Amino acid sequence: MAARPGFPAVSGAATFDDIRRAMAGDFARNAAGALRPGILPHTDAPLITGKASMAVDVAMVNLLIDRSGAVRLSNDGTVSVTISAAPASGSRWSVIYARQREATKGDGADGPIIDKVEQTSLSAARALLPAGALELGHVQVPAGSGTTNAAGVIITQTALYTASSGGVVWLRNQTEESGWTPADGSLAYRLDTKALLIRRGGAWARVNDGLNLITTVQIAAGSTELVLDNIFSDPFFDNYLVQLDIEATASRNLQAQLRAGGATKTSSYWTQVFYGGGGSAAAAAQANVAQWQLTGVAGQIHGIDLKVRRPFDAAWRTMALTEGTATDLGGPSLGKNENGHWYGTSEAHDGLRISLVAPSGATFKGTAAVYGYYKG
């Protein structure tokens, strides 16, 4: 390792690789200094789309490629990449990539190219990517498909978003957030939750104070449980709000159980019903049972706010408060409930399981949203 000739500086001293290494400082890098190649975005629309033929379209885009440093590559219009016909059985994977070819690096020719490599598995196709290629996405084509916009053809966008040094890096989801580890002070934006993030203490924190959306979940019809794992894992939230809008196939109460490491806790739950029913207080209690009962009134329709206090803290006995309403589809009765909950031992929890109280046989559907209260 040595100091490289500057750019711009003494004429002819800096090689292309010297210039690329100098340019790498202009773009996002992780905490170890590794360049983050990817899309320099002007839109979050899909880069690769199917069409009514055995080809895919790659949209206009500006890219950053890492080949001995930063290489900027632009595509100023839609490029069509033809892929092979569907296999007779199983699936075929086509990995779409962009690359700046260089004869001096053994490529046989110079110039940009957007192309594909193909195999019968994704890992095998990726193994064929040439040096300096940036994967843009992949296409899974099952047997019998005649076009890339046909049912069953799966197009996945895989090129990460990147940014200038000090800029805001776009992240599609939690997986990309967990995988991006820049230095403290770096900024990112979650496209799915619309949250602005800052890197602090080696972890991501939400920038905006107050209530922050962590995730939303659609509960499919016919469900018998809703499992929400890793929702209490952000170190910069003390408290959490879980909002449930649920429609059951029969009149039932809702119940919740805490989870940790993918396992459900099935004992040591306590609930005090402060208010339950259509009009009068109900001072009922459940001691050391297998779950928290969220609703004091059975119903088919439930609107629940479950506020959870410090579930992640192993030195704390998790406490919670339920507020909500329940009614039957036939109406007109409407029940309101306020329940206090606590967990009987000091343990760390990272998730929840929501289900219906017996008798069994009923299913449910609806939505769930999880929010965190910013610790400040």
Secondary structure, 3 states (H helix, E strand, C coil): CCCCCCCCCCCCCCCHHHHHHHHHCCECECCCCCECCEECCCCCCCCEEECCCCEEEECCEEEEEECCCEEEEEECCCEEEECCCCCCCCEEEEEEEEEEECHHHCCCCCEEEEEEEEECCHHHHHCCCCCCCEEEEEEEEECCCCCCCCCCCEEEECCCECCECCCEEEECCHHHHHHCCCCCCCEEEECCCCEEEEEECCEEEECCCCEEEEEEEEEEEEECEEEECCCCCCCCEEEEEEEEEEEEEEEECEEEEEEECCEECCCCEEEEEEEEECCCCCCCEEEEECCEECCCCCEEEEEEEEEEECCCCCCCCCEEEEEEEEECCCCCCEEEEEEEEEECCCCCCCEEEEEECCCCCCCEEEEEEEEEEECC
